[in-house]
């Protein structure tokens, strides 16, 4: 098999774009927390980039993508044994196997980073590190194999997930919900409701995420081709539709549109189009973007009434947006866009929406159960939550002996 240099260049560039999403998420989340916790969030994102990069090459890629059982791939490719510089036809016939590996590695990095939004401002750094490594190994890697790996049972069933609606967003979103419920609310939440401390950080983080998402979705074509162009266009279109519609919803509901809301809407649109980007055309992308902002806006605004503290709306945006995107793929997918995919309900195939619903359901159930077990084990052995005094002081000083701002105006 011959390596295509154009395809390889595009996948390597896309890998770098997806890598940038994790620092982008650090700024997005960092701007949303209080100033005493901003470095804690940045540190969590950056250490995930380091720790998961190592976990991926040692065992994560093998567990996720090595040919194996329906559950996971096993250890046949541990330490990248057998993962060389020649193409591997079952995943991509035109790029080196290691290029595919490192591209997928950046997905494995950002997925557990999304969960940070649920427990921000109250988890011990040591517990966070152990929890993240265990979660990546026992939750992300198996579900990745189910959906994308050779022999994965959801892949065999015919579930479609172009770039990670199920594997990344539903998975992380429901893990976020579980951790938020178990760890409990932040102290004094009712007396002093926290507000984002740095909106420019949020805007910067959103811009970096939007930019990196082109690698996330268009890169998943694994080549410089028409499918990559379709994914690029639908990604941008859905983000634009969702960001604008969230602003309009705020305008109608509260009298003024906000930067924070527009950024949140754009991210929700990016989440929802992720599973569909390479299977739908531009008009469905607009519909997906317009509708996801309403769904996520409702969830974000009722969480207080539901009684849980998802600090930065990881579930409200990624869990809800990911579910809608996966189900919308079952509605709008078309073989005219991607002959390797399937037609959805609106193109004469009602079976696909049922398959998508099964994929969503089993991912939710597995993630909830295993995330809860991992949390409880980590809490039993090292304790998860910081003390009340440490929480009031902030994680920057108590966990890292640093502060983001030396002068407080």
Secondary structure, DSSP 8 states (H G I E B T S, - for coil): ----HHHHHHHHHHHHHHHHHHHHHHHHHHHHS-GGGHHHHHHHHHHHHHHHHHHIIIIIHHHHHSS--SS--TTTTGGGTT--SS-BTTTBSSS-HHHHHHHHHHHHHHHHHHHHHHHTTSB-HHHHHHHHHHHIIIIIHHHHHHHHSTT-HHHHHT---SSSIIIIIIHHHHHHHHHHHHH---TTTTTS----S-HHHHHHHHHHHHHHHHHHHHGGG-SSSHHHHHHHHHHHHHHHHHHHHHHHHHHHHHSS--HHHHHHHHHHHHHHHHTTTTTS-HHHHHHHHHHHHHHHHHHHHHHHHHT---TT-HIIIIIHHHHHHHHHHHHH--TTT-TTS---GGGT-THHHHHHHHHHHHHHHHHHHHHHHHHHHHHHHT-SB--HHHHHH-HHHHHHS--S-S---
